[in-house]
Amino acid sequence: MKQITFFLLLLFTTLFESKAQTIVQKNYGSSVNDGFGSMTASADGGYVVAGASFGFASSFSDIFLYKTDSIGNLLWDKVFLGRRSDVADRVRSTSDGGFIILFETNSFDTTSTKIVNCLIKTDNAGNLVWAKTYDVFSTVNNNYPKDVIETNDQGFLIVGGNSAEENFAIKISQSGGLQWAYSFGRGLNYSAFQLNNGDFLMLGTSRFYPGPNYRTHLIKINSLGNILWSKVYASTQNEIGIKNIFILSGISSDLDLC
């Protein structure tokens, strides 16, 4: 049997050298396989960890949420049981003190194994407020959500990609209602950021044919999902590991702006 170990690290950096010292190490999880998905700081100075576990109800994975204090002591834990496999992709704190969990699931359709996008909204104690699925690209077999952010209107934006190799954005209301959903060509969006004027930036990778190479893309859309511009940062090699907007930390060579 396997148990995932989560580490809380405090990093101390000087001007001349960087050293990391493990101040706190805590173990959380069931007695079988647990998978870490995402972690975020909470408003009270603690931490929230989301992931998936096989240790709660069945042979399928279920979503868990752990809340700790600032030194890693477990305050509470919650499990959200599905009928099939669920995999957590992102957890974020929300402006009302609660949390939003983005995950991919095939729990909600017993006649199909199709993977769809799902959000769980909780209060500050981890209690379920609502849970919604978004099967907005019905002709596509599987969806792979990668990031969710709270928007200026207290709604949410989901970004990711699907099995048709299309990157997408899905706008959700504060109560979980679908407002709009668009795809923007080949690729996969890894992260999103909202500007003060309401526009969004989406960072990801795009595959260009012919050839196997993936290239970094940055897409700007307005608050209604209309594309304003799209840029590709092209090289002769694959870009790998582009995850965060404004931190273009990938592996590449021969970089040119297209």
Backbone hydrogen bonds in HBPLUS format (Angstrom, degrees):
<---DONOR---> <-ACCEPTOR-->    atom                        ^
c    i                          cat <-CA-CA->   ^        H-A-AA   ^      H-
h    n   atom  resd res      DA  || num        DHA   H-A  angle D-A-AA Bond
n    s   type  num  typ     dist DA aas  dist angle  dist       angle   num
A0019-LYS N   A0012-PHE O   3.41 MM   7  5.97 157.8  2.46 158.0 163.6     1
A0014-THR N   A0017-GLU O   3.00 MM   3  5.38 155.7  2.06 168.1 171.3     2
A0054-PHE N   A0033-ASN O   2.95 MM  21  5.62 163.8  1.98 171.0 175.3     3
A0035-GLY N   A0052-ALA O   2.62 MM  17  5.11 161.8  1.65 166.7 170.9     4
A0052-ALA N   A0035-GLY O   2.87 MM  17  5.11 155.3  1.93 145.0 152.8     5
A0037-GLY N   A0050-ALA O   2.88 MM  13  5.58 146.7  2.00 144.7 143.0     6
A0038-SER N   A0050-ALA O   3.03 MM  12  5.35 157.8  2.08 145.2 146.1     7
A0050-ALA N   A0038-SER O   2.88 MM  12  5.35 171.0  1.89 157.2 159.4     8
A0040-THR N   A0048-VAL O   2.96 MM   8  5.41 153.1  2.03 150.3 158.7     9
A0048-VAL N   A0040-THR O   2.85 MM   8  5.41 154.8  1.91 162.1 167.8    10
A0042-SER N   A0046-GLY O   3.05 MM   4  5.29 162.1  2.08 122.9 124.3    11
A0045-GLY N   A0042-SER O   3.11 MM   3  5.60 161.4  2.15 120.8 121.9    12
A0047-TYR N   A0068-THR O   3.21 MM  21  5.26 152.0  2.29 119.0 126.5    13
A0068-THR N   A0047-TYR O   2.89 MM  21  5.26 167.1  1.91 154.8 157.1    14
A0049-VAL N   A0066-TYR O   2.88 MM  17  5.09 158.4  1.92 145.6 152.9    15
A0066-TYR N   A0049-VAL O   2.82 MM  17  5.09 163.6  1.85 151.5 157.2    16
A0051-GLY N   A0064-PHE O   3.26 MM  13  5.49 151.5  2.35 138.2 141.2    17
A0064-PHE N   A0051-GLY O   2.99 MM  13  5.49 159.7  2.03 133.6 137.9    18
A0053-SER N   A0062-ASP O   2.84 MM   9  5.34 150.4  1.93 144.0 153.3    19
A0062-ASP N   A0053-SER O   2.82 MM   9  5.34 154.3  1.88 143.9 148.9    20
A0086-ASP N   A0061-SER O   3.04 MM  25  5.52 137.7  2.22 119.5 132.1    21
A0080-PHE N   A0063-ILE O   2.82 MM  17  5.22 165.5  1.84 157.1 160.6    22
A0065-LEU N   A0078-LYS O   2.85 MM  13  5.10 147.6  1.96 149.2 150.9    23
A0078-LYS N   A0065-LEU O   2.81 MM  13  5.10 153.1  1.88 146.9 155.8    24
A0067-LYS N   A0076-TRP O   2.93 MM   9  5.39 167.1  1.95 165.5 162.9    25
A0075-LEU N   A0067-LYS O   2.71 MM   8  5.51 171.2  1.72 152.5 155.0    26
A0076-TRP N   A0067-LYS O   3.42 MM   9  5.39 156.9  2.48 133.6 136.8    27
A0069-ASP N   A0073-ASN O   2.97 MM   4  5.46 143.7  2.11 139.7 150.2    28
A0072-GLY N   A0069-ASP O   3.20 MM   3  5.35 165.3  2.22 112.7 112.8    29
A0106-ASN N   A0085-SER O   3.33 MM  21  6.10 150.4  2.43 160.6 168.9    30
A0087-VAL N   A0104-GLU O   2.97 MM  17  5.42 159.5  2.01 158.0 164.1    31
A0104-GLU N   A0087-VAL O   3.00 MM  17  5.42 154.6  2.06 153.8 154.1    32
A0089-ASP N   A0102-LEU O   2.84 MM  13  5.62 170.4  1.85 151.3 152.7    33
A0090-ARG N   A0102-LEU O   3.22 MM  12  5.10 159.3  2.26 139.5 139.6    34
A0102-LEU N   A0090-ARG O   2.78 MM  12  5.10 168.5  1.79 156.3 160.4    35
A0092-ARG N   A0100-ILE O   3.00 MM   8  5.45 153.4  2.08 150.6 159.1    36
A0100-ILE N   A0092-ARG O   2.92 MM   8  5.45 157.9  1.97 157.1 164.2    37
A0094-THR N   A0098-GLY O   2.98 MM   4  5.33 157.4  2.03 133.2 131.4    38
A0097-GLY N   A0094-THR O   2.99 MM   3  5.58 158.4  2.04 124.0 125.9    39
A0099-PHE N   A0122-THR O   3.24 MM  23  5.28 152.4  2.32 118.9 125.9    40
A0122-THR N   A0099-PHE O   2.91 MM  23  5.28 167.6  1.92 157.8 160.0    41
A0101-ILE N   A0120-ILE O   2.86 MM  19  5.08 160.9  1.89 149.7 156.1    42
A0120-ILE N   A0101-ILE O   2.93 MM  19  5.08 150.6  2.02 142.5 151.3    43
A0103-PHE N   A0118-CYS O   2.99 MM  15  5.37 164.7  2.02 153.2 155.1    44
A0118-CYS N   A0103-PHE O   2.93 MM  15  5.37 134.2  2.14 166.0 173.4    45
A0105-THR N   A0116-VAL O   3.07 MM  11  5.54 158.9  2.11 150.5 157.2    46
A0116-VAL N   A0105-THR O   2.84 MM  11  5.54 163.5  1.87 156.7 157.5    47
A0112-SER N   A0109-ASP O   3.29 MM   3  5.63 169.1  2.30 112.0 115.1    48
A0143-ASN N   A0115-ILE O   2.88 MM  28  5.59 136.6  2.07 123.7 137.4    49
A0134-TYR N   A0117-ASN O   2.81 MM  17  5.18 153.7  1.88 146.8 149.2    50
A0119-LEU N   A0132-LYS O   2.90 MM  13  5.43 156.7  1.96 155.6 163.4    51
A0132-LYS N   A0119-LEU O   2.95 MM  13  5.43 156.7  2.01 152.3 159.9    52
A0121-LYS N   A0130-TRP O   2.85 MM   9  5.32 173.9  1.85 163.0 164.5    53
A0129-VAL N   A0121-LYS O   2.72 MM   8  5.38 164.4  1.75 157.1 153.3    54
A0130-TRP N   A0121-LYS O   3.31 MM   9  5.32 155.8  2.37 132.7 137.1    55
A0123-ASP N   A0127-ASN O   2.98 MM   4  5.49 146.1  2.10 142.8 152.9    56
A0126-GLY N   A0123-ASP O   3.09 MM   3  5.34 164.6  2.12 113.8 116.0    57
A0140-VAL N   A0137-PHE O   3.03 MM   3  5.63 163.8  2.06 120.9 125.8    58
A0163-SER N   A0142-ASN O   2.96 MM  21  5.30 151.2  2.04 149.9 148.9    59
A0144-TYR N   A0161-GLY O   2.69 MM  17  5.24 161.7  1.73 168.2 161.7    60
A0161-GLY N   A0144-TYR O   3.14 MM  17  5.24 154.2  2.21 122.3 129.9    61
A0146-LYS N   A0159-VAL O   2.86 MM  13  5.99 177.2  1.87 151.0 151.1    62
A0147-ASP N   A0159-VAL O   3.25 MM  12  5.47 160.7  2.29 147.2 146.5    63
A0159-VAL N   A0147-ASP O   2.99 MM  12  5.47 159.2  2.03 152.8 155.6    64
A0149-ILE N   A0157-LEU O   3.05 MM   8  5.44 149.0  2.15 141.4 150.8    65
A0157-LEU N   A0149-ILE O   2.94 MM   8  5.44 150.0  2.04 150.7 159.5    66
A0151-THR N   A0155-GLY O   2.92 MM   4  5.19 163.6  1.95 119.9 124.5    67
A0154-GLN N   A0151-THR O   2.95 MM   3  5.28 153.0  2.03 124.5 123.7    68
A0156-PHE N   A0172-ILE O   2.88 MM  16  4.98 162.0  1.91 136.7 140.1    69
A0172-ILE N   A0156-PHE O   2.79 MM  16  4.98 171.9  1.79 157.0 156.5    70
A0158-ILE N   A0170-ILE O   2.87 MM  12  5.02 165.1  1.89 148.7 153.0    71
A0170-ILE N   A0158-ILE O   2.82 MM  12  5.02 152.1  1.89 147.6 154.1    72
A0160-GLY N   A0168-PHE O   3.34 MM   8  5.61 150.7  2.44 138.2 139.4    73
A0168-PHE N   A0160-GLY O   3.09 MM   8  5.61 156.8  2.14 129.1 132.2    74
A0189-ASN N   A0160-GLY O   3.19 MM  29  4.59 173.7  2.19 113.1 111.9    75
A0162-ASN N   A0166-GLU O   3.09 MM   4  5.63 127.4  2.38 137.2 152.1    76
A0165-GLU N   A0162-ASN O   2.89 MM   3  5.44 148.5  1.99 122.4 125.3    77
A0187-GLY N   A0165-GLU O   2.73 MM  22  5.42 142.9  1.86 120.7 130.2    78
A0167-ASN N   A0185-GLY O   2.92 MM  18  6.12 155.1  1.98 171.8 176.3    79
A0184-PHE N   A0167-ASN O   2.92 MM  17  5.72 153.8  1.99 152.3 158.1    80
A0169-ALA N   A0182-TYR O   2.95 MM  13  5.66 151.6  2.04 161.8 170.2    81
A0182-TYR N   A0169-ALA O   3.03 MM  13  5.66 160.0  2.07 161.4 167.6    82
A0171-LYS N   A0180-TRP O   2.80 MM   9  5.28 164.3  1.82 156.0 161.5    83
A0179-GLN N   A0171-LYS O   2.88 MM   8  5.42 166.9  1.90 158.1 154.1    84
A0173-SER N   A0177-GLY O   2.78 MM   4  5.06 160.0  1.82 146.8 153.9    85
A0176-GLY N   A0173-SER O   3.04 MM   3  5.11 163.2  2.07 107.1 111.7    86
A0188-LEU N   A0205-THR O   2.84 MM  17  5.51 148.0  1.94 156.7 166.8    87
A0205-THR N   A0188-LEU O   3.02 MM  17  5.51 149.9  2.11 146.5 151.7    88
A0190-TYR N   A0203-LEU O   2.76 MM  13  5.91 153.9  1.83 146.7 154.6    89
A0191-SER N   A0203-LEU O   3.30 MM  12  5.46 158.2  2.35 147.6 150.8    90
A0203-LEU N   A0191-SER O   2.99 MM  12  5.46 160.7  2.03 146.7 153.1    91
A0193-PHE N   A0201-LEU O   2.96 MM   8  5.27 141.9  2.11 149.0 155.7    92
A0201-LEU N   A0193-PHE O   2.84 MM   8  5.27 159.6  1.88 156.5 163.5    93
A0195-LEU N   A0199-ASP O   2.81 MM   4  5.39 164.5  1.84 154.7 160.0    94
A0198-GLY N   A0195-LEU O   3.04 MM   3  5.43 164.1  2.06 116.5 120.0    95
A0200-PHE N   A0221-ILE O   2.81 MM  21  5.31 166.3  1.82 152.8 157.3    96
A0221-ILE N   A0200-PHE O   2.98 MM  21  5.31 156.3  2.04 145.5 153.3    97
A0202-MET N   A0219-ILE O   2.80 MM  17  5.12 150.0  1.89 147.9 157.1    98
A0219-ILE N   A0202-MET O   2.90 MM  17  5.12 164.3  1.93 148.4 153.5    99
A0204-GLY N   A0217-HIS O   3.06 MM  13  5.36 160.2  2.10 151.4 151.9   100
A0217-HIS N   A0204-GLY O   2.90 MM  13  5.36 165.6  1.92 128.7 132.7   101
A0206-SER N   A0215-ARG O   2.63 MM   9  5.15 155.8  1.68 150.1 158.6   102
A0215-ARG N   A0206-SER O   2.68 MM   9  5.15 159.6  1.72 149.9 156.3   103
A0239-GLU N   A0214-TYR O   3.07 MM  25  5.92 148.4  2.17 136.3 146.0   104
A0233-TYR N   A0216-THR O   2.79 MM  17  5.27 168.2  1.81 158.8 163.0   105
A0218-LEU N   A0231-LYS O   2.91 MM  13  5.25 155.3  1.97 148.8 154.7   106
A0231-LYS N   A0218-LEU O   2.88 MM  13  5.25 167.1  1.89 153.3 157.7   107
A0220-LYS N   A0229-TRP O   2.89 MM   9  5.40 176.0  1.90 162.1 163.0   108
A0228-LEU N   A0220-LYS O   2.74 MM   8  5.46 171.6  1.74 150.4 151.7   109
A0229-TRP N   A0220-LYS O   3.33 MM   9  5.40 158.1  2.38 137.2 140.0   110
A0222-ASN N   A0226-ASN O   2.89 MM   4  5.46 152.4  1.96 146.4 153.8   111
A0225-GLY N   A0222-ASN O   3.00 MM   3  5.34 166.1  2.02 115.8 119.4   112
A0258-CYS N   A0232-VAL O   3.02 MM  26  5.45 156.2  2.08 163.1 170.4   113
A0234-ALA N   A0256-ASP O   2.94 MM  22  5.42 121.3  2.29 159.7 164.8   114
A0256-ASP N   A0234-ALA O   2.94 MM  22  5.42 150.2  2.03 153.7 163.5   115
A0247-ILE N   A0244-ASN O   3.11 MM   3  5.36 156.8  2.17 123.0 126.1   116
A0249-SER N   A0247-ILE O   2.88 MM   2  5.58 128.4  2.15 110.1  94.3   117
